[in-house]
């Protein structure tokens, strides 16, 4: 009889541990998916690859994002964009993005933010989940600049994208 009780208690403890482990793994996977989008943007800057940066945004407004980046440079080309950044930070500048916090938004905040984003880009994106990531951006070459940006990252279908940067 004691043996059955001990086995029952052990099975209960193991079941609880498995549930906790599953929850923790799920949270870690979600965090990894969100931060991988930020890493893709960082790699785009370091590789001088605008396509990599643009692919971090939804296809629905990727053309507008590309134009927005290119319009920052006087000549309006990708080469001009990288030249502008080199002039600002030094020829061999590197970018480092560090996510300092991730806050998952509730349904009300998600609805409000998506209404604004869909209006801004004339889209009708359906986002299941979203998070605000505080990112410390460091641009370092012969000159250095640092900024803290808020990235609004959203899940569309099964993929995470940058939806807004403030």
Phi, psi and omega per residue, in radians:
X1 nan -0.797 3.118
X2 -1.064 -0.666 -3.124
X3 -1.081 -0.742 3.127
X4 -1.112 -0.683 3.126
X5 -1.155 -0.770 -3.138
X6 -1.110 -0.782 3.120
X7 -1.092 -0.730 3.118
X8 -1.088 -0.776 3.120
X9 -1.129 -0.771 3.117
X10 -1.063 -0.735 3.110
X11 -1.097 -0.702 3.102
X12 -1.103 -0.777 3.116
X13 -1.096 -0.763 3.129
X14 -1.096 -0.725 3.124
X15 -1.083 -0.753 3.120
X16 -1.109 -0.783 3.126
X17 -1.073 -0.699 3.109
X18 -1.129 -0.695 3.099
X19 -1.110 -0.797 3.137
X20 -1.089 -0.771 3.118
X21 -1.051 -0.756 3.124
X22 -1.087 -0.719 3.118
X23 -1.122 -0.805 -3.134
X24 -1.100 -0.742 3.123
X25 -1.120 -0.721 3.102
X26 -1.050 -0.758 3.127
X27 -1.155 -0.709 3.128
X28 -1.134 -0.691 3.121
X29 -1.133 -0.719 3.130
X30 -1.122 -0.789 3.128
X31 -1.055 -0.749 3.132
X32 -1.090 -0.710 3.129
X33 -1.128 -0.717 -3.138
X34 -1.173 -0.826 -3.107
X35 -1.224 -0.424 3.120
X36 -1.153 -0.516 3.086
X37 -1.149 -0.752 3.107
X38 -1.107 -0.715 3.122
X39 -1.099 -0.613 3.127
X40 -1.141 -0.707 3.090
X41 -1.120 -0.791 3.121
X42 -1.008 -0.822 3.116
X43 -1.057 -0.671 3.116
X44 -1.026 -0.773 3.095
X45 -1.124 -0.821 -3.075
X46 -1.198 -0.560 3.114
X47 -1.539 -0.035 -3.071
X48 0.953 0.880 -3.058
X49 -2.205 1.682 -3.120
X50 -1.101 -0.589 3.129
X51 -1.017 -0.722 3.128
X52 -1.072 -0.722 3.118
X53 -1.157 -0.839 -3.096
X54 -1.090 -0.633 3.130
X55 -1.153 -0.233 3.102
X56 -1.371 -0.189 3.122
X57 -1.828 2.745 3.108
X58 -1.088 2.546 -3.140
X59 -1.021 -0.502 -3.088
X60 -1.005 -0.503 3.089
X61 -2.335 0.454 3.141
X62 -1.153 -0.603 3.110
X63 -1.118 -0.709 3.118
X64 -1.175 -0.637 3.106
X65 -1.130 -0.795 3.111
X66 -1.017 -0.820 3.133
X67 -1.070 -0.699 3.128
X68 -1.054 -0.760 3.087
X69 -1.121 -0.821 -3.069
X70 -1.192 -0.528 3.132
X71 -1.210 -0.267 3.092
X72 -1.253 -0.440 -3.107
X73 -1.666 2.496 -3.052
X74 -1.056 -0.654 -3.114
X75 -1.509 -0.253 3.093
X76 1.319 0.280 3.103
X77 -1.965 2.897 3.113
X78 -1.109 -0.681 3.101
X79 -1.042 -0.727 3.113
X80 -1.133 -0.622 3.121
X81 -1.106 -0.841 -3.122
X82 -1.181 -0.588 3.085
X83 -1.121 -0.731 3.098
X84 -1.021 -0.785 3.133
X85 -1.182 -0.677 3.079
X86 -1.128 -0.701 3.089
X87 -1.124 -0.570 -3.110
X88 -1.361 -0.668 -2.992
X89 -2.108 -0.184 -3.101
X90 1.987 2.620 -3.033
X91 -0.975 -0.732 -3.075
X92 -1.780 0.616 -3.094
X93 -1.103 2.653 3.039
X94 -2.208 2.659 3.136
X95 -2.005 2.428 3.077
X96 -2.291 2.122 3.097
X97 -1.935 2.188 3.106
X98 -2.122 2.123 3.103
X99 -1.380 2.032 -3.111
X100 -1.627 -0.420 3.080
X101 -2.781 2.665 3.055
X102 -2.286 2.177 3.102
X103 -2.156 2.036 3.107
X104 -1.361 2.363 -3.045
X105 -1.572 2.658 3.092
X106 -1.450 3.031 -3.070
X107 -1.051 -0.662 -3.133
X108 -1.159 -0.825 3.125
X109 -1.126 -0.689 3.110
X110 -1.067 -0.798 -3.135
X111 -1.071 -0.810 3.136
X112 -1.095 -0.817 -3.097
X113 -1.152 -0.698 -3.133
X114 -1.214 -0.567 3.064
X115 -1.072 -0.757 3.118
X116 -1.147 -0.802 -3.127
X117 -1.142 -0.805 3.135
X118 -1.089 -0.624 3.092
X119 -1.198 -0.801 -3.120
X120 -1.012 -0.754 -3.035
X121 -1.817 0.096 -3.113
X122 0.927 0.912 3.137
X123 -2.205 3.098 3.047
X124 -2.378 0.987 -3.112
X125 -1.207 2.424 3.070
X126 -1.882 1.924 -3.078
X127 -1.901 2.244 -3.102
X128 -1.455 -0.747 -3.093
X129 -2.457 2.742 3.106
X130 -2.702 2.778 3.127
X131 -2.530 2.649 2.999
X132 -1.820 2.151 3.128
X133 -1.922 2.162 2.997
X134 -1.489 2.145 -3.050
X135 -2.167 2.199 3.041
X136 -1.551 1.959 -3.129
X137 -1.759 2.190 3.096
X138 -2.112 2.167 3.066
X139 -1.909 2.034 -3.014
X140 -2.339 2.184 3.033
X141 -2.605 -2.302 3.028
X142 -1.219 -0.375 3.027
X143 -2.112 2.800 -3.085
X144 -2.308 2.487 3.035
X145 -2.453 2.598 -3.132
X146 -2.423 2.452 3.122
X147 -2.552 2.658 3.004
X148 -1.951 2.120 -3.105
X149 -2.053 2.659 3.015
X150 -1.830 2.038 3.091
X151 -1.731 2.209 3.039
X152 -1.675 1.951 -3.051
X153 -1.908 2.302 -3.124
X154 -2.266 2.674 3.131
X155 -1.733 2.060 3.095
X156 -2.040 2.141 -2.962
X157 0.973 -2.028 -3.132
X158 -1.944 0.166 -3.062
X159 -2.041 2.572 3.115
X160 -1.736 2.435 -3.107
X161 -2.405 2.730 2.943
X162 -1.332 2.199 3.126
X163 -1.881 -0.426 -3.127
X164 -2.867 2.659 3.059
X165 -2.335 2.239 3.130
X166 -2.166 nan nan
